[in-house]
């Protein structure tokens, strides 16, 4: 129900573009997923906050997790979930190592808008290594299904995504 409406919002808000795009991972693709329009739409923001919080609650069966947003769209997503959870979100910038906020929990969960290969999450993990936080989970809005889930799993991080490239009906590939 909520996921189905979110899929429709991706179309209605023109969040998927086709062409040749450079990705944050440094590669190129024949399509790009833009989540910014979702963060500007009240209905989409409510849906993302609710679904993200439901996903976090499933993970939190035994302990509470700090909410860490990757600076790009991930932090916007994290703020929506944190609002539902009655907590604060921490922002981590994988490009310059900047951390805004403090995590009161021993465990943390990363939030990202779009995962391709998982590199931004792994860069943030490296930035946060000096702290005593433990991580083992990440939640994204979309998994591009370019082995990000597998790369993160190899590093002990379980990725759950609200939607996948296939569920959104995207036709496109990474370019060499």
N, CA and C atoms as a LAMMPS dump frame, in Angstrom:
ITEM: TIMESTEP
0
ITEM: NUMBER OF ATOMS
528
ITEM: BOX BOUNDS ff ff ff
-5.0000000000000000e+02 5.0000000000000000e+02
-5.0000000000000000e+02 5.0000000000000000e+02
-5.0000000000000000e+02 5.0000000000000000e+02
ITEM: ATOMS id mol type element x y z
1 1 1 N 0.788 -1.157 0
2 1 2 C 0 0 0
3 1 3 C 0.859 1.262 0
4 2 1 N 1.65 1.481 1.065
5 2 2 C 2.522 2.655 1.079
6 2 3 C 3.629 2.53 0.027
7 3 1 N 4.181 1.332 -0.098
8 3 2 C 5.231 1.116 -1.102
9 3 3 C 4.679 1.33 -2.51
10 4 1 N 3.467 0.847 -2.753
11 4 2 C 2.849 1.039 -4.067
12 4 3 C 2.65 2.517 -4.361
13 5 1 N 2.207 3.269 -3.368
14 5 2 C 2.018 4.709 -3.573
15 5 3 C 3.358 5.402 -3.809
16 6 1 N 4.393 4.965 -3.083
17 6 2 C 5.726 5.539 -3.284
18 6 3 C 6.221 5.278 -4.709
19 7 1 N 5.982 4.075 -5.211
20 7 2 C 6.365 3.755 -6.601
21 7 3 C 5.683 4.71 -7.575
22 8 1 N 4.415 4.982 -7.344
23 8 2 C 3.681 5.917 -8.216
24 8 3 C 4.237 7.328 -8.095
25 9 1 N 4.628 7.712 -6.882
26 9 2 C 5.202 9.041 -6.695
27 9 3 C 6.53 9.192 -7.44
28 10 1 N 7.31 8.126 -7.519
29 10 2 C 8.546 8.17 -8.31
30 10 3 C 8.227 8.579 -9.746
31 11 1 N 7.143 8.033 -10.291
32 11 2 C 6.74 8.374 -11.661
33 11 3 C 6.156 9.785 -11.724
34 12 1 N 5.216 10.083 -10.846
35 12 2 C 4.53 11.38 -10.869
36 12 3 C 5.495 12.551 -10.685
37 13 1 N 6.526 12.354 -9.877
38 13 2 C 7.474 13.427 -9.576
39 13 3 C 8.706 13.398 -10.489
40 14 1 N 8.672 12.524 -11.507
41 14 2 C 9.78 12.421 -12.486
42 14 3 C 11.131 12.193 -11.807
43 15 1 N 11.189 11.203 -10.944
44 15 2 C 12.407 10.91 -10.196
45 15 3 C 13.396 10.038 -10.971
46 16 1 N 12.997 9.535 -12.118
47 16 2 C 13.875 8.677 -12.913
48 16 3 C 14.089 9.338 -14.263
49 17 1 N 15.353 9.537 -14.597
50 17 2 C 15.712 10.169 -15.878
51 17 3 C 16.615 9.216 -16.646
52 18 1 N 16.481 9.255 -17.96
53 18 2 C 17.312 8.427 -18.836
54 18 3 C 18.244 9.326 -19.64
55 19 1 N 19.426 8.825 -19.923
56 19 2 C 20.455 9.557 -20.649
57 19 3 C 21.804 8.97 -20.267
58 20 1 N 22.816 9.817 -20.138
59 20 2 C 24.125 9.379 -19.663
60 20 3 C 24.458 10.22 -18.437
61 21 1 N 24.641 9.539 -17.3
62 21 2 C 24.843 10.232 -16.035
63 21 3 C 26.061 9.685 -15.314
64 22 1 N 26.828 10.598 -14.706
65 22 2 C 27.924 10.178 -13.839
66 22 3 C 27.344 9.947 -12.449
67 23 1 N 27.723 8.836 -11.837
68 23 2 C 27.219 8.47 -10.519
69 23 3 C 28.216 8.86 -9.434
70 24 1 N 27.749 8.915 -8.202
71 24 2 C 28.619 9.216 -7.068
72 24 3 C 29.752 8.199 -6.964
73 25 1 N 29.509 6.991 -7.441
74 25 2 C 30.529 5.935 -7.39
75 25 3 C 31.636 6.163 -8.41
76 26 1 N 31.454 7.163 -9.296
77 26 2 C 32.462 7.445 -10.316
78 26 3 C 32.16 6.807 -11.654
79 27 1 N 31.235 5.867 -11.687
80 27 2 C 30.856 5.218 -12.932
81 27 3 C 29.818 6.041 -13.678
82 28 1 N 29.385 5.51 -14.807
83 28 2 C 28.357 6.149 -15.613
84 28 3 C 27.205 5.185 -15.802
85 29 1 N 26.019 5.732 -16
86 29 2 C 24.828 4.918 -16.143
87 29 3 C 23.912 5.527 -17.192
88 30 1 N 23.032 4.678 -17.746
89 30 2 C 22.048 5.145 -18.717
90 30 3 C 20.793 5.693 -18.039
91 31 1 N 20.773 5.686 -16.693
92 31 2 C 19.65 6.264 -15.955
93 31 3 C 20.138 6.816 -14.627
94 32 1 N 19.349 7.693 -14.055
95 32 2 C 19.669 8.251 -12.742
96 32 3 C 18.373 8.356 -11.943
97 33 1 N 18.477 8.052 -10.674
98 33 2 C 17.344 8.151 -9.761
99 33 3 C 17.546 9.402 -8.916
100 34 1 N 16.61 10.322 -9.016
101 34 2 C 16.658 11.575 -8.268
102 34 3 C 15.62 11.519 -7.157
103 35 1 N 16.074 11.503 -5.911
104 35 2 C 15.138 11.454 -4.785
105 35 3 C 14.761 12.843 -4.272
106 36 1 N 15.457 13.89 -4.71
107 36 2 C 15.148 15.239 -4.218
108 36 3 C 13.668 15.602 -4.352
109 37 1 N 13.013 15.289 -5.477
110 37 2 C 11.583 15.633 -5.563
111 37 3 C 10.74 14.964 -4.476
112 38 1 N 11.163 13.796 -4.011
113 38 2 C 10.433 13.114 -2.932
114 38 3 C 10.529 13.914 -1.638
115 39 1 N 11.713 14.513 -1.4
116 39 2 C 11.936 15.251 -0.163
117 39 3 C 11.244 16.615 -0.175
118 40 1 N 10.723 16.999 -1.325
119 40 2 C 10.005 18.27 -1.453
120 40 3 C 8.496 18.063 -1.491
121 41 1 N 8.047 16.812 -1.426
122 41 2 C 6.633 16.482 -1.533
123 41 3 C 6.151 15.947 -0.181
124 42 1 N 5.147 16.589 0.391
125 42 2 C 4.681 16.231 1.732
126 42 3 C 4.221 14.776 1.824
127 43 1 N 3.474 14.313 0.84
128 43 2 C 2.999 12.928 0.871
129 43 3 C 4.175 11.952 0.83
130 44 1 N 5.13 12.201 -0.055
131 44 2 C 6.296 11.32 -0.168
132 44 3 C 7.119 11.335 1.117
133 45 1 N 7.291 12.513 1.71
134 45 2 C 8.05 12.611 2.956
135 45 3 C 7.378 11.798 4.064
136 46 1 N 6.059 11.897 4.165
137 46 2 C 5.339 11.123 5.182
138 46 3 C 5.499 9.627 4.957
139 47 1 N 5.396 9.201 3.707
140 47 2 C 5.538 7.775 3.385
141 47 3 C 6.951 7.292 3.706
142 48 1 N 7.956 8.054 3.282
143 48 2 C 9.346 7.651 3.539
144 48 3 C 9.623 7.568 5.04
145 49 1 N 9.142 8.541 5.802
146 49 2 C 9.345 8.502 7.247
147 49 3 C 8.693 7.287 7.888
148 50 1 N 7.462 6.997 7.488
149 50 2 C 6.741 5.85 8.053
150 50 3 C 7.381 4.517 7.685
151 51 1 N 7.665 4.323 6.399
152 51 2 C 8.261 3.049 5.974
153 51 3 C 9.651 2.876 6.588
154 52 1 N 10.46 3.938 6.544
155 52 2 C 11.805 3.855 7.115
156 52 3 C 11.776 3.528 8.595
157 53 1 N 10.836 4.126 9.322
158 53 2 C 10.721 3.855 10.749
159 53 3 C 10.26 2.422 11
160 54 1 N 9.306 1.929 10.207
161 54 2 C 8.871 0.535 10.337
162 54 3 C 10.037 -0.423 10.102
163 55 1 N 10.872 -0.116 9.11
164 55 2 C 12.03 -0.961 8.827
165 55 3 C 13.027 -0.917 9.989
166 56 1 N 13.256 0.273 10.534
167 56 2 C 14.172 0.415 11.667
168 56 3 C 13.647 -0.337 12.887
169 57 1 N 12.347 -0.261 13.151
170 57 2 C 11.768 -0.966 14.303
171 57 3 C 11.984 -2.474 14.195
172 58 1 N 11.925 -3.027 12.979
173 58 2 C 12.18 -4.468 12.813
174 58 3 C 13.612 -4.805 13.21
175 59 1 N 14.55 -3.932 12.872
176 59 2 C 15.964 -4.144 13.195
177 59 3 C 16.191 -3.999 14.695
178 60 1 N 15.443 -3.091 15.325
179 60 2 C 15.66 -2.742 16.725
180 60 3 C 14.99 -3.685 17.718
181 61 1 N 14.878 -4.943 17.406
182 61 2 C 14.173 -5.85 18.309
183 61 3 C 14.826 -5.94 19.69
184 62 1 N 16.151 -5.823 19.763
185 62 2 C 16.827 -5.967 21.051
186 62 3 C 17.509 -4.709 21.537
187 63 1 N 17.789 -3.764 20.649
188 63 2 C 18.523 -2.559 21.041
189 63 3 C 18.135 -1.396 20.141
190 64 1 N 18.328 -0.196 20.644
191 64 2 C 18.058 1 19.843
192 64 3 C 19.28 1.354 19.004
193 65 1 N 19.034 1.857 17.83
194 65 2 C 20.099 2.244 16.914
195 65 3 C 20.111 3.751 16.719
196 66 1 N 21.315 4.316 16.652
197 66 2 C 21.47 5.7 16.253
198 66 3 C 21.211 5.8 14.759
199 67 1 N 20.66 6.907 14.331
200 67 2 C 20.271 7.104 12.931
201 67 3 C 21.319 7.977 12.258
202 68 1 N 22.055 7.389 11.31
203 68 2 C 23.133 8.092 10.614
204 68 3 C 22.755 8.267 9.155
205 69 1 N 22.676 9.514 8.73
206 69 2 C 22.345 9.809 7.34
207 69 3 C 23.58 10.187 6.554
208 70 1 N 23.724 9.579 5.381
209 70 2 C 24.822 9.905 4.48
210 70 3 C 24.476 11.237 3.826
211 71 1 N 25.4 12.215 3.932
212 71 2 C 25.128 13.536 3.356
213 71 3 C 25.044 13.4 1.843
214 72 1 N 23.989 13.624 1.352
215 72 2 C 23.395 13.616 0.011
216 72 3 C 21.933 13.405 0.345
217 73 1 N 21.259 12.54 -0.316
218 73 2 C 19.861 12.285 0.004
219 73 3 C 19.668 11.422 1.229
220 74 1 N 20.682 10.716 1.647
221 74 2 C 20.542 9.835 2.797
222 74 3 C 20.221 10.578 4.076
223 75 1 N 20.797 11.757 4.245
224 75 2 C 20.533 12.531 5.46
225 75 3 C 19.092 13.036 5.477
226 76 1 N 18.574 13.421 4.325
227 76 2 C 17.175 13.854 4.257
228 76 3 C 16.248 12.708 4.665
229 77 1 N 16.546 11.511 4.181
230 77 2 C 15.775 10.321 4.534
231 77 3 C 15.909 10.049 6.034
232 78 1 N 17.131 10.115 6.562
233 78 2 C 17.376 9.855 7.984
234 78 3 C 16.589 10.82 8.867
235 79 1 N 16.512 12.09 8.471
236 79 2 C 15.762 13.071 9.267
237 79 3 C 14.279 12.718 9.332
238 80 1 N 13.73 12.213 8.234
239 80 2 C 12.323 11.817 8.223
240 80 3 C 12.077 10.65 9.177
241 81 1 N 12.978 9.672 9.153
242 81 2 C 12.849 8.503 10.036
243 81 3 C 13.063 8.918 11.492
244 82 1 N 14.062 9.757 11.726
245 82 2 C 14.344 10.218 13.092
246 82 3 C 13.146 10.966 13.664
247 83 1 N 12.486 11.743 12.847
248 83 2 C 11.299 12.469 13.288
249 83 3 C 10.211 11.485 13.746
250 84 1 N 10.002 10.423 12.981
251 84 2 C 9.019 9.393 13.363
252 84 3 C 9.427 8.696 14.66
253 85 1 N 10.748 8.511 14.836
254 85 2 C 11.262 7.791 16.006
255 85 3 C 11.402 8.696 17.229
256 86 1 N 11.229 10.01 17.054
257 86 2 C 11.409 10.934 18.167
258 86 3 C 12.864 11.072 18.567
259 87 1 N 13.76 10.972 17.589
260 87 2 C 15.206 11.062 17.837
261 87 3 C 15.825 12.08 16.893
262 88 1 N 17.131 12.232 17.042
263 88 2 C 17.898 13.099 16.146
264 88 3 C 18.656 12.234 15.147
265 89 1 N 18.85 12.769 13.961
266 89 2 C 19.682 12.099 12.955
267 89 3 C 21.049 12.767 12.93
268 90 1 N 22.069 11.978 12.734
269 90 2 C 23.441 12.463 12.603
270 90 3 C 23.801 12.449 11.129
271 91 1 N 24.47 13.512 10.671
272 91 2 C 24.907 13.599 9.274
273 91 3 C 26.387 13.276 9.175
274 92 1 N 26.734 12.415 8.209
275 92 2 C 28.13 12.098 7.943
276 92 3 C 28.39 12.345 6.463
277 93 1 N 29.428 13.142 6.185
278 93 2 C 29.787 13.453 4.806
279 93 3 C 30.941 12.552 4.381
280 94 1 N 30.704 11.624 3.442
281 94 2 C 31.762 10.693 3.037
282 94 3 C 32.882 11.367 2.252
283 95 1 N 32.658 12.591 1.79
284 95 2 C 33.653 13.275 0.958
285 95 3 C 34.672 14.062 1.778
286 96 1 N 34.226 14.666 2.9
287 96 2 C 35.173 15.455 3.683
288 96 3 C 35.303 14.978 5.14
289 97 1 N 34.586 13.931 5.507
290 97 2 C 34.689 13.364 6.843
291 97 3 C 33.954 14.122 7.933
292 98 1 N 33.197 15.138 7.574
293 98 2 C 32.492 15.946 8.564
294 98 3 C 31.337 15.162 9.188
295 99 1 N 31.207 15.292 10.495
296 99 2 C 30.12 14.667 11.254
297 99 3 C 29.362 15.775 11.963
298 100 1 N 28.044 15.813 11.77
299 100 2 C 27.205 16.795 12.461
300 100 3 C 26.234 16.05 13.356
301 101 1 N 26.354 16.296 14.651
302 101 2 C 25.494 15.644 15.614
303 101 3 C 26.256 14.604 16.407
304 102 1 N 25.587 14.039 17.392
305 102 2 C 26.213 13.021 18.227
306 102 3 C 25.239 11.861 18.406
307 103 1 N 25.784 10.691 18.433
308 103 2 C 24.98 9.483 18.579
309 103 3 C 25.057 9.018 20.023
310 104 1 N 23.907 8.834 20.622
311 104 2 C 23.848 8.411 22.014
312 104 3 C 23.767 6.893 22.147
313 105 1 N 23.519 6.203 21.032
314 105 2 C 23.369 4.752 21.06
315 105 3 C 24.701 4.083 20.721
316 106 1 N 24.876 2.87 21.214
317 106 2 C 26.09 2.115 20.902
318 106 3 C 26.063 1.611 19.462
319 107 1 N 24.873 1.301 18.962
320 107 2 C 24.716 0.769 17.61
321 107 3 C 24.166 1.846 16.688
322 108 1 N 24.568 1.783 15.419
323 108 2 C 24.084 2.758 14.442
324 108 3 C 23.574 2.044 13.188
325 109 1 N 22.658 2.717 12.515
326 109 2 C 22.123 2.242 11.243
327 109 3 C 22.282 3.38 10.238
328 110 1 N 22.851 3.062 9.074
329 110 2 C 23.058 4.053 8.02
330 110 3 C 21.787 4.197 7.183
331 111 1 N 21.515 5.422 6.765
332 111 2 C 20.398 5.701 5.864
333 111 3 C 20.94 6.357 4.613
334 112 1 N 20.52 5.839 3.458
335 112 2 C 20.988 6.326 2.159
336 112 3 C 19.792 6.412 1.223
337 113 1 N 19.854 7.337 0.277
338 113 2 C 18.742 7.423 -0.668
339 113 3 C 18.864 6.336 -1.73
340 114 1 N 19.974 6.288 -2.456
341 114 2 C 20.161 5.306 -3.525
342 114 3 C 21.49 4.591 -3.314
343 115 1 N 21.471 3.27 -3.33
344 115 2 C 22.693 2.48 -3.191
345 115 3 C 23.03 1.855 -4.543
346 116 1 N 24.267 2.087 -4.975
347 116 2 C 24.757 1.45 -6.201
348 116 3 C 25.696 0.309 -5.81
349 117 1 N 26.885 0.65 -5.336
350 117 2 C 27.858 -0.363 -4.922
351 117 3 C 28.12 -0.345 -3.414
352 118 1 N 27.503 0.602 -2.708
353 118 2 C 27.655 0.679 -1.25
354 118 3 C 28.855 1.488 -0.79
355 119 1 N 29.554 2.129 -1.719
356 119 2 C 30.782 2.843 -1.382
357 119 3 C 30.611 3.985 -0.408
358 120 1 N 29.55 4.761 -0.515
359 120 2 C 29.353 5.888 0.41
360 120 3 C 29.148 5.402 1.836
361 121 1 N 28.422 4.319 1.984
362 121 2 C 28.208 3.763 3.325
363 121 3 C 29.529 3.263 3.898
364 122 1 N 30.325 2.595 3.082
365 122 2 C 31.619 2.085 3.559
366 122 3 C 32.58 3.228 3.886
367 123 1 N 32.534 4.328 3.127
368 123 2 C 33.365 5.496 3.449
369 123 3 C 32.946 6.084 4.789
370 124 1 N 31.649 6.15 5.03
371 124 2 C 31.164 6.671 6.31
372 124 3 C 31.574 5.752 7.455
373 125 1 N 31.534 4.475 7.219
374 125 2 C 31.979 3.532 8.25
375 125 3 C 33.43 3.823 8.606
376 126 1 N 34.264 4.052 7.607
377 126 2 C 35.681 4.346 7.838
378 126 3 C 35.828 5.629 8.674
379 127 1 N 35.031 6.634 8.373
380 127 2 C 35.062 7.898 9.121
381 127 3 C 34.681 7.667 10.578
382 128 1 N 33.712 6.796 10.813
383 128 2 C 33.195 6.556 12.163
384 128 3 C 33.96 5.476 12.926
385 129 1 N 34.944 4.847 12.293
386 129 2 C 35.69 3.757 12.938
387 129 3 C 36.337 4.171 14.258
388 130 1 N 36.735 5.417 14.355
389 130 2 C 37.441 5.891 15.541
390 130 3 C 36.525 5.989 16.758
391 131 1 N 35.239 5.928 16.534
392 131 2 C 34.269 6.009 17.633
393 131 3 C 33.953 4.584 18.103
394 132 1 N 33.284 4.474 19.205
395 132 2 C 32.959 3.149 19.745
396 132 3 C 31.6 2.633 19.28
397 133 1 N 31.106 3.127 18.164
398 133 2 C 29.817 2.697 17.666
399 133 3 C 29.956 1.402 16.88
400 134 1 N 28.921 0.61 16.932
401 134 2 C 28.889 -0.633 16.167
402 134 3 C 27.829 -0.484 15.086
403 135 1 N 28.116 -1.025 13.919
404 135 2 C 27.14 -0.965 12.833
405 135 3 C 26.954 -2.349 12.238
406 136 1 N 25.768 -2.599 11.748
407 136 2 C 25.511 -3.846 11.034
408 136 3 C 24.31 -3.714 10.116
409 137 1 N 23.811 -2.483 9.941
410 137 2 C 22.633 -2.339 9.097
411 137 3 C 22.63 -1.015 8.345
412 138 1 N 21.936 -1.049 7.231
413 138 2 C 21.719 0.147 6.417
414 138 3 C 20.336 0.021 5.786
415 139 1 N 19.695 1.167 5.623
416 139 2 C 18.383 1.213 4.98
417 139 3 C 18.463 2.245 3.864
418 140 1 N 18.003 1.856 2.675
419 140 2 C 18.004 2.796 1.553
420 140 3 C 16.598 2.908 0.973
421 141 1 N 16.39 3.991 0.247
422 141 2 C 15.123 4.144 -0.451
423 141 3 C 15.115 3.217 -1.657
424 142 1 N 16.217 3.24 -2.445
425 142 2 C 16.291 2.41 -3.652
426 142 3 C 17.634 1.683 -3.715
427 143 1 N 17.581 0.423 -4.061
428 143 2 C 18.761 -0.375 -4.377
429 143 3 C 18.831 -0.487 -5.895
430 144 1 N 19.906 0.047 -6.49
431 144 2 C 20.088 -0.015 -7.942
432 144 3 C 20.429 -1.433 -8.418
433 145 1 N 20.616 -2.347 -7.496
434 145 2 C 20.919 -3.745 -7.811
435 145 3 C 22.199 -3.868 -8.645
436 146 1 N 23.219 -3.136 -8.186
437 146 2 C 24.543 -3.171 -8.83
438 146 3 C 25.561 -3.763 -7.858
439 147 1 N 25.142 -4.698 -7.026
440 147 2 C 25.935 -5.436 -6.05
441 147 3 C 26.259 -4.642 -4.786
442 148 1 N 25.567 -3.544 -4.554
443 148 2 C 25.762 -2.814 -3.302
444 148 3 C 25.406 -3.658 -2.093
445 149 1 N 24.302 -4.383 -2.188
446 149 2 C 23.869 -5.23 -1.081
447 149 3 C 24.921 -6.299 -0.768
448 150 1 N 25.475 -6.92 -1.812
449 150 2 C 26.51 -7.936 -1.624
450 150 3 C 27.804 -7.352 -1.066
451 151 1 N 28.211 -6.192 -1.58
452 151 2 C 29.435 -5.549 -1.086
453 151 3 C 29.307 -5.182 0.382
454 152 1 N 28.153 -4.674 0.764
455 152 2 C 27.954 -4.324 2.167
456 152 3 C 27.892 -5.576 3.042
457 153 1 N 27.224 -6.623 2.559
458 153 2 C 27.139 -7.86 3.326
459 153 3 C 28.527 -8.429 3.598
460 154 1 N 29.422 -8.36 2.593
461 154 2 C 30.808 -8.833 2.78
462 154 3 C 31.502 -8.082 3.905
463 155 1 N 31.061 -6.865 4.167
464 155 2 C 31.642 -6.028 5.209
465 155 3 C 30.807 -6.018 6.483
466 156 1 N 29.878 -6.951 6.607
467 156 2 C 29.099 -7.105 7.83
468 156 3 C 27.933 -6.152 7.992
469 157 1 N 27.515 -5.512 6.899
470 157 2 C 26.388 -4.58 6.96
471 157 3 C 25.243 -5.145 6.129
472 158 1 N 24.094 -5.32 6.767
473 158 2 C 22.908 -5.823 6.083
474 158 3 C 22.121 -4.639 5.527
475 159 1 N 21.914 -4.629 4.207
476 159 2 C 21.162 -3.562 3.551
477 159 3 C 19.734 -4.012 3.288
478 160 1 N 18.787 -3.188 3.732
479 160 2 C 17.375 -3.359 3.401
480 160 3 C 16.956 -2.129 2.611
481 161 1 N 16.207 -2.331 1.554
482 161 2 C 15.769 -1.216 0.715
483 161 3 C 14.253 -1.212 0.6
484 162 1 N 13.694 -0.01 0.507
485 162 2 C 12.25 0.104 0.333
486 162 3 C 11.876 -0.42 -1.046
487 163 1 N 12.625 -0.01 -2.063
488 163 2 C 12.359 -0.413 -3.451
489 163 3 C 13.655 -0.784 -4.15
490 164 1 N 13.518 -1.517 -5.239
491 164 2 C 14.671 -1.85 -6.072
492 164 3 C 14.469 -1.284 -7.476
493 165 1 N 15.557 -1.268 -8.201
494 165 2 C 15.517 -0.848 -9.611
495 165 3 C 14.433 -1.62 -10.361
496 166 1 N 14.4 -2.927 -10.179
497 166 2 C 13.416 -3.76 -10.885
498 166 3 C 11.99 -3.431 -10.469
499 167 1 N 11.763 -3.205 -9.189
500 167 2 C 10.416 -2.871 -8.724
501 167 3 C 9.932 -1.538 -9.297
502 168 1 N 10.869 -0.637 -9.578
503 168 2 C 10.511 0.65 -10.179
504 168 3 C 10.38 0.551 -11.703
505 169 1 N 10.682 -0.626 -12.267
506 169 2 C 10.56 -0.822 -13.71
507 169 3 C 11.611 -0.083 -14.514
508 170 1 N 12.768 0.162 -13.909
509 170 2 C 13.833 0.898 -14.589
510 170 3 C 14.558 -0.035 -15.545
511 171 1 N 14.749 0.463 -16.765
512 171 2 C 15.542 -0.256 -17.75
513 171 3 C 16.781 0.56 -18.01
514 172 1 N 17.907 0.039 -17.666
515 172 2 C 19.154 0.755 -17.862
516 172 3 C 20.285 -0.002 -17.201
517 173 1 N 21.5 0.412 -17.5
518 173 2 C 22.67 -0.286 -17.018
519 173 3 C 23.775 0.691 -16.681
520 174 1 N 24.757 0.176 -15.932
521 174 2 C 25.999 0.905 -15.757
522 174 3 C 26.766 0.842 -17.061
523 175 1 N 27.467 1.908 -17.373
524 175 2 C 28.296 1.934 -18.577
525 175 3 C 29.749 1.732 -18.166
526 176 1 N 30.508 1.101 -18.992
527 176 2 C 31.93 0.862 -18.708
528 176 3 C 32.734 2.098 -18.986
